[in-house]
Amino acid sequence: MHKILIIDDDTAFLKFLAGYVSSCCPDIEVLAYSDPLQGIAAITPELSLLVLDLEMPGLDGAKLLAYAVDKGLNKNRIIILSGRDADYLHERFPMGECLAVLNKHESRQKAVLDMVFNSLQTKCACLEERTGNAAR
């Protein structure tokens, strides 16, 4: 089963995003933490996607990114969200540092998240189809 881990100290945004992913991708398990220290324990190399806030009290999202990569999570499975503008984000995280850096308040950036979530949902469906066919 695919798992998405979301770590964001903005509880309203976290609840919205976790609910949105659960509704559009019912085959994906969503783990959501507003406390970054609790979220750290859920980081494993097996995660399909890690979505994390850049700026949280007590923990820098960039350090959390480095920790996740050190734990074996592929950097192309990590999305960083922030309230900062795109120029700042792309300067701080050049292409290749992670899958994407997005302004979480910019409505146009939601299309990128939709694309990623839909891709995971498609992978889940394909895996389920292959597993079902293999069992016959």
N, C-alpha and C positions, 0 to 999 in steps of 0.2 A: 504494500500500500504506500502511496506517495504521502509525504508529510511536509507541511509548510509550517515553519516557525516564524511568528511575528513578535518582535520585541519593540515596544513603543510606550513611553511613559504617559502619553496623552490617552487616557482611558476611553474617552469618547471616540477618538479616531480609531483606536485599537478595536473597540467593540464593533464599530462600523465596518472596518476592513475585514475582521474575522468573520462577521456575519455575511458580508458580501462574498467572500471566497467560499464559504460553506454553501451559500445558496446557488452560486454559479458553478461550483465544482463539488458536487455531493460525494464524489468518490475519493476526495482528498481529505486527509485528516489535518485539521488546523489546530496548532498549539499557539496560544496567545498569552503573552506576559507583559504586564505594565511595569513590573519590577525587573530591571535588567539583570540583577544578580540571580534571580530565580530562572530567568531565561537562559543564562549561561549553561546551567546544568542540562538543558535540553539540546544543546548543540552537539550534533554527531555528524560524522562523514556521510551517513545515510540519508540526511535531509534532502528532499527534492528542491527546497527553496528556503532561504533565510531572508526575511524582510526585517530590516532594523532601522531604528531612528538614529540619526547622526548625533543629536545632542540630547542627552538624558542626564538628570542629576546623578552624580556619583560615578558615571561611566561614559566615556567617550566612544561613540559608535565606530570611529576609526580603529580604536584599540580592540573593540569587539570583533571587527572585521578581521584584524590580524590574528586574534585568538582563534576564530573559527577556521581560518586557513591553516593555522598551525595544528589544529585538531584533525585536519584532513578533509575539511569541506572544500570542494572545488570553488574557487572564487567566482566562477561563472554561474554559480547557484546562489549568489548573494546580491540583494538589492538594498541600496541605502536610500532612506527617505529623509527629507529635511524640509524645513520651512524657508531655507535659504534659496537665493536665486540660482538659476542654472549655471551662470558664468562662474560663480563661486564654487559650486559643486563640481563642475568639470575641471576646474583648476586644481582643486584639492584631490580629486579622484580621476586621474587621466584614464582614457580608454584602456581597457584591459585590467584595471584594478579590481573590477567586479562586473557583474552582469549589467547593472544600471544604477545611476544616481538620479533620483527624481524629487522634484518639489512636491510635497504631499498635499499642498493646497492649490496647486495648479490643475484645473479640470482637464486640460489637454494631456497631462501626464497620465491620467487614468487610462487612456487608450493603451499605453505601454504595459501597465499592469494587467489590463484585460488580455492583451496578447500573450503574456507570460502565463497567466492562469488558464487561458484556453488551451495553450500548448500542453500544459500539464494534464488538463482534463482529457485531451485527446490521447496522450500517452497512457493514461489510466485505462481508457476505453480499449485501446489497442492491446494492452497487456491482458486485460480481462478477456478479450476476444481470443487471444492466443492461448491463454490458460484454459478457457472453456473448450476450445477446439482440441487442445492436447488431451483433455480428459475423455473425449469421445472415443 
